[in-house]
Structure formats: structure tokens, C-alpha cells
């Protein structure tokens, strides 16, 4: 069993437990009682310049605890002030030490759109994301069938939030495209063994039609990586550990953008 398999299984356990507290019907009704979103996440990534998605995460399966001190609201505000286009918030509690509360509080504090970074295995989690204030959810091809991805995108559309469909190889890119994804992210980190190859997203770029927003995810360490990603034709980049380990996140983001 891969790390990703364990993450997905645990997400299913968490969801079943959540359903015993708030039923599936109740959470769905709550989500649809809220104002329909305006796809703010997609709009934030749809610009001429490379867009930056900055991530708030305390830990990861491959690195363990990244930030002993985790002032997540301060970090989110730093990202916003530094010019982040979107913020990714980890809510997976076991391996990433995330919490739903982090997402809820951050979405109430900042104005930039946030994505719930979790291992979506049930539509219940999409309704949770909407209620928590997320403007987007993550759908991972490796743990979802093409049919389920299509269904989940339709649910997102009805709620007015976006779906970032994540792929790692050519077959998953085809699945994402055929599922009607409007945003496709290629992870430079292999979620089955957590090895990193920063050229992966550059290789996959040509497989994604230009009318689909393309995001390069993970593994970015410096401005050179950003330059190569920009030259590949990516629309956005998601940066996690590099920013989380930086003492001055504003300066680090400026450096990555090539402003310093």
C-alpha cells in the first residue's frame, strides 16, 4: 500500500466519522444554502503573468514536521501582503497535521481565494470545503475514477467553486482532460513514493490544451525553477515547503518571483 493509498483510506474513515455527526443530507443542504460562488480561484489564476499559489502546511509525510511554530493566520496574511494570488490550506490531520479550523479561520482573515488541500474521496468533503470558505478543492486522479471526477466537477460548478484536478503522468492527464477539468495541476512529487522530479510538470505541459489552466505543483526551490516553469507555459505554480521554511516569507516570494 502506497502513502497515497493510506491517505485516501484515512480520508474515507474521517468522512464516515463526520457523517455520524452531521449527516450527508444535512451537510449538502448547508452547502447549497450558501450563496453560489463566483469561481474566484479560477479567475485568480487566469491572468497574463504566472500566478502563485502559496501553501500553509505544518507537516508532510515525506518531511515530517516542517513548522514547529505554526502561526497560520500570520502566514496567510504574509502571503496575501506579499502578492500571493491564492492560498492552499492543508486540512489533512494525520500526516500533514492540518485542521479544518485552519481553513475556516484563514478564509475569514484574507481576501485571496483559498483551496482546501485534502484527499477528496467523497462529495461530502466538497460540501465541507464550501462551508469552510474554500473557493476550490483538490481532486486527485490517482485516487478517483474518471466518472467520479466528472461528478465532483459538476457539484463544484453548482456550488460556484473550482476543482483543481491533479495528475502525475500522461494517462492521468488524459483522464483529467476527458473529465472536463478546467484547471489541471501536475505534481512534481510522486504521491506514491514522494520522490520529486521538478521537470515532470514541464514534460506534461504540452499534453494539456491551452484553454485549460495549467498548474505546476511542488518541488520549487528557487527562482531558476520558477523561470523554467514560466518558460514551459504554465499558468500558475504551487509552492509549499520552500515558503514554509523561509523566515521571511515576503522576501522569499519576491525572490522566487525574480523581484530581488
C-alpha positions as CSV (number, residue, x, y, z in Angstrom):
1,X,0.0,0.0,0.0
2,X,1.4,3.4,-1.0
3,X,1.4,6.5,1.1
4,X,-1.3,7.9,-1.1
5,X,-3.4,4.8,-0.6
6,X,-3.1,5.3,3.2
7,X,-4.0,9.0,2.9
8,X,-7.1,8.1,0.9
9,X,-8.2,5.3,3.2
10,X,-7.8,7.6,6.2
11,X,-9.8,10.3,4.4
12,X,-12.6,7.8,4.0
13,X,-12.5,7.0,7.7
14,X,-12.6,10.7,8.6
15,X,-15.6,11.2,6.3
16,X,-17.6,8.3,7.7
17,X,-16.9,9.7,11.2
18,X,-18.0,13.2,10.1
19,X,-21.2,11.8,8.7
20,X,-22.1,10.3,12.0
21,X,-22.0,13.8,13.5
22,X,-23.5,15.8,10.6
23,X,-25.4,13.7,8.0
24,X,-24.6,13.7,4.3
25,X,-28.0,15.2,3.6
26,X,-27.6,18.0,6.2
27,X,-24.1,19.0,5.0
28,X,-25.3,19.1,1.4
29,X,-28.2,21.3,2.3
30,X,-26.0,23.6,4.3
31,X,-23.6,24.0,1.4
32,X,-26.4,24.7,-1.1
33,X,-28.0,27.2,1.3
34,X,-24.9,29.4,1.0
35,X,-24.5,32.0,-1.8
36,X,-23.2,30.4,-5.1
37,X,-19.6,31.3,-5.6
38,X,-18.1,33.2,-8.5
39,X,-15.2,30.8,-9.3
40,X,-12.8,33.2,-7.7
41,X,-10.0,30.6,-7.6
42,X,-10.1,30.1,-11.4
43,X,-10.2,33.9,-12.0
44,X,-7.2,34.5,-9.8
45,X,-5.2,32.0,-11.9
46,X,-6.4,33.4,-15.2
47,X,-4.0,36.3,-15.8
48,X,-1.2,37.1,-18.2
49,X,1.6,36.6,-15.6
50,X,2.4,33.4,-13.8
51,X,0.1,33.1,-10.7
52,X,1.4,32.0,-7.3
53,X,-0.5,29.6,-5.0
54,X,1.2,29.7,-1.6
55,X,0.7,26.9,0.8
56,X,0.1,26.8,4.6
57,X,1.1,23.4,5.9
58,X,2.6,22.3,9.2
59,X,4.0,18.9,8.2
60,X,4.1,16.4,5.3
61,X,4.6,12.6,5.1
62,X,8.0,12.9,3.4
63,X,9.5,15.7,5.6
64,X,7.7,15.3,8.9
65,X,7.1,18.5,10.9
66,X,8.1,21.5,8.7
67,X,7.0,24.3,11.0
68,X,7.1,23.6,14.8
69,X,5.8,27.1,15.3
70,X,2.7,27.4,13.0
71,X,1.1,30.9,13.2
72,X,-1.2,30.0,10.3
73,X,-3.1,33.3,10.3
74,X,0.1,35.3,10.3
75,X,1.5,33.2,7.5
76,X,-1.7,33.6,5.4
77,X,-1.6,37.4,5.9
78,X,2.1,37.4,4.9
79,X,1.3,35.6,1.7
80,X,-1.6,38.0,0.9
81,X,0.6,41.0,1.6
82,X,3.4,39.6,-0.5
83,X,1.1,39.2,-3.5
84,X,0.0,35.6,-3.4
85,X,-2.8,35.0,-5.9
86,X,-4.3,32.1,-4.0
87,X,-3.5,30.2,-0.7
88,X,-3.5,26.5,-0.3
89,X,-4.5,25.3,3.2
90,X,-3.8,21.7,4.3
91,X,-6.7,20.2,6.3
92,X,-5.5,16.6,6.4
93,X,-4.9,15.9,10.1
94,X,-2.8,12.8,10.4
95,X,0.2,13.2,8.1
96,X,0.0,16.9,7.4
97,X,-1.2,17.9,10.8
98,X,-3.9,20.1,9.2
99,X,-7.2,21.1,10.6
100,X,-10.5,22.3,9.1
101,X,-10.3,25.2,11.6
102,X,-7.2,26.5,9.9
103,X,-9.0,26.8,6.6
104,X,-12.1,28.4,8.1
105,X,-10.1,31.0,10.0
106,X,-7.8,31.8,7.1
107,X,-10.7,32.3,4.7
108,X,-12.3,34.7,7.2
109,X,-9.0,36.6,7.5
110,X,-7.7,37.0,4.0
111,X,-9.4,38.2,0.8
112,X,-7.4,36.0,-1.7
113,X,-9.2,32.7,-2.6
114,X,-8.2,29.6,-0.8
115,X,-8.2,25.9,-1.9
116,X,-8.9,23.1,0.6
117,X,-5.8,20.9,0.2
118,X,-7.0,17.4,1.2
119,X,-7.6,14.0,-0.2
120,X,-11.2,14.3,-1.6
121,X,-12.7,10.8,-1.7
122,X,-16.4,11.7,-1.1
123,X,-18.7,14.5,-2.2
124,X,-19.2,15.2,1.5
125,X,-15.7,16.7,1.6
126,X,-16.7,19.2,-1.2
127,X,-19.6,20.4,0.8
128,X,-17.4,20.7,3.8
129,X,-14.9,22.8,1.8
130,X,-17.7,25.2,0.7
131,X,-18.9,25.6,4.3
132,X,-15.4,26.3,5.5
133,X,-15.0,29.1,3.0
134,X,-12.8,27.4,0.3
135,X,-13.1,28.6,-3.2
136,X,-11.6,25.4,-4.6
137,X,-11.0,21.7,-3.8
138,X,-8.3,19.3,-4.9
139,X,-9.3,16.2,-6.9
140,X,-6.5,13.7,-7.4
141,X,-6.7,11.4,-10.4
142,X,-4.7,8.6,-8.7
143,X,-7.5,8.1,-6.1
144,X,-10.6,8.9,-8.1
145,X,-12.2,7.3,-11.2
146,X,-12.9,9.4,-14.2
147,X,-16.6,9.2,-13.6
148,X,-16.3,10.4,-10.0
149,X,-14.1,13.3,-11.1
150,X,-16.8,14.3,-13.6
151,X,-19.5,14.1,-10.9
152,X,-17.4,16.1,-8.4
153,X,-16.7,18.8,-11.0
154,X,-20.4,19.1,-11.6
155,X,-21.0,19.5,-7.8
156,X,-18.3,22.2,-7.7
157,X,-19.9,24.0,-10.6
158,X,-23.3,24.1,-8.8
159,X,-21.6,25.5,-5.7
160,X,-19.6,28.1,-7.7
161,X,-16.3,26.7,-6.5
162,X,-13.4,25.4,-8.6
163,X,-11.8,22.0,-8.9
164,X,-8.0,21.6,-9.3
165,X,-7.6,18.2,-10.9
166,X,-4.2,16.8,-10.1
167,X,-2.4,14.4,-12.4
168,X,1.1,12.9,-12.4
169,X,1.6,11.1,-15.7
170,X,0.3,11.0,-19.3
171,X,-2.6,8.7,-18.5
172,X,-3.9,10.8,-15.7
173,X,-3.6,13.9,-17.8
174,X,-5.9,12.3,-20.3
175,X,-8.3,11.4,-17.5
176,X,-8.3,14.9,-16.3
177,X,-8.9,16.4,-19.7
178,X,-11.7,13.9,-20.6
179,X,-13.3,14.6,-17.2
180,X,-13.9,18.3,-18.2
181,X,-11.3,19.8,-15.8
182,X,-10.8,23.5,-16.3
183,X,-7.7,23.5,-14.0
184,X,-5.1,20.8,-14.2
185,X,-2.2,20.6,-11.8
186,X,0.8,18.3,-12.4
187,X,2.5,17.3,-9.3
188,X,6.3,17.2,-9.4
189,X,6.1,15.0,-6.3
190,X,5.1,11.4,-7.0
191,X,2.4,10.8,-4.3
192,X,3.0,7.1,-4.4
193,X,6.6,7.3,-3.1
194,X,7.0,11.1,-2.6
195,X,10.1,11.4,-4.8
196,X,10.4,14.7,-6.6
197,X,11.2,15.5,-10.2
198,X,10.8,19.2,-11.0
199,X,10.9,18.6,-14.7
200,X,7.7,16.4,-14.6
201,X,5.3,19.3,-15.0
202,X,7.3,20.8,-17.8
203,X,7.2,17.5,-19.7
204,X,3.4,17.2,-19.2
205,X,2.6,20.8,-20.2
206,X,2.3,20.1,-23.9
207,X,-0.3,17.4,-23.2
208,X,-2.8,19.9,-21.7
209,X,-4.8,22.1,-24.1
210,X,-4.1,25.8,-23.8
211,X,-7.7,26.7,-22.8
212,X,-7.2,24.7,-19.5
213,X,-5.4,26.4,-16.7
214,X,-2.1,24.6,-16.0
215,X,-0.6,24.5,-12.6
216,X,2.9,23.2,-11.7
217,X,2.9,21.8,-8.2
218,X,5.6,21.1,-5.6
219,X,9.3,20.9,-5.7
220,X,10.1,24.6,-6.3
221,X,13.2,25.7,-4.5
222,X,14.5,28.8,-6.3
223,X,14.0,31.5,-8.9
224,X,15.6,29.2,-11.5
225,X,12.9,26.6,-11.0
226,X,10.3,29.4,-11.4
227,X,11.9,30.6,-14.6
228,X,11.8,27.1,-16.1
229,X,8.2,26.7,-15.1
230,X,7.3,30.0,-16.6
231,X,9.1,29.2,-19.8
232,X,7.2,25.9,-20.1
233,X,4.0,27.8,-20.4
234,X,2.5,27.1,-17.0
235,X,-0.3,29.5,-15.8
236,X,0.4,29.0,-12.1
237,X,2.8,27.4,-9.6
238,X,2.0,26.0,-6.2
239,X,4.8,26.4,-3.6
240,X,4.8,24.8,-0.2
241,X,7.8,23.7,1.7
242,X,10.2,26.3,0.3
243,X,8.0,29.1,1.6
244,X,7.1,27.4,4.9
245,X,10.8,27.0,5.8
246,X,11.6,30.7,4.9
247,X,11.9,33.0,7.9
248,X,10.9,36.0,5.8
249,X,8.1,34.7,3.5
250,X,7.6,38.1,1.9
251,X,11.2,38.3,0.8
252,X,11.3,34.6,-0.3
253,X,8.2,35.1,-2.5
254,X,9.7,38.2,-4.0
255,X,13.0,36.3,-4.7
256,X,11.0,33.5,-6.4
257,X,9.2,36.0,-8.5
258,X,12.5,37.4,-9.6
259,X,11.9,40.7,-7.9
260,X,15.1,40.6,-5.7
